[in-house]
Amino acid sequence: MKGLKRALKTLLITVLAYLVQTCVMKYLAFQGVVGSVTFAALSIIIVTCGKKYAFCASCIIGILSESMVSNVPALYLIAYPVITMFCAQYFADMTDRQRERRRMMIENRRVAISAGKGKKHWWQRFMLRYRDTDLLPIVRIPLCAAVMDLIMNVVLILYMYLIGEEWSFVYLGRTAVSVLYTAGLALALMVPLRYVLGMYRFRKRDEGGELM
């Protein structure tokens, strides 16, 4: 029953994200650039619910976008699931097996560095200290949304270049604004959507004022 409730909530969030993206976001454009509520919602689903829910949600958004707003045949139908699953490999919670494999790899690197192969660089210290565990959701969610939006923008820029559109540095500026906008949307939507998905639990107080 709990899994069914989460699936229905994920479906509702997915459909609402698509509707907001297509009907509302055009009125909230910043310098002519619209952020992606769909990628923001998908990043939250990836970190909160895992790869299976994220794949189903991305397929639904891809089908809706392909049937309603797509100008390029099969672009959104393919791009949304592929981009989502690619990012889910890096931003979803690690399984116990993946965590153990990562821990062994980090330990091997720590031993190799301590064996006297030179001074540790900042990125090596980061890997040794943090990458054996999952990063905090407040970091992973906006970062995942930004990466997904960046990949989609790169795909669209490459398509425009291939069909003969003249390339300009303006595209890079618009891409940067879009990525930051999408990351901001992910941060803004993170708490309410994760609450709806059941990630935040509040213990009730009994009549005596004690936590139950």
Secondary structure, DSSP 8 states (H G I E B T S, - for coil): -HHHHHHHHHHHHHHHHHHHHHHTGGGG-BTTB---HHHHHHHHHHHHH-HHHHHHHHHHHHHHHHHHT-SSTTHHHHHHHHHHHHHHHHHS---HHHHHHHHHHHHHHHHHHHTTS----HHHHHHHHHTTS---HHHHHHHHHHHHHHHHHHHHHHHHHHTT----HHHHHHHHHHHHHHHHHHHHHHHHHHHHTT------B-TTS-B-
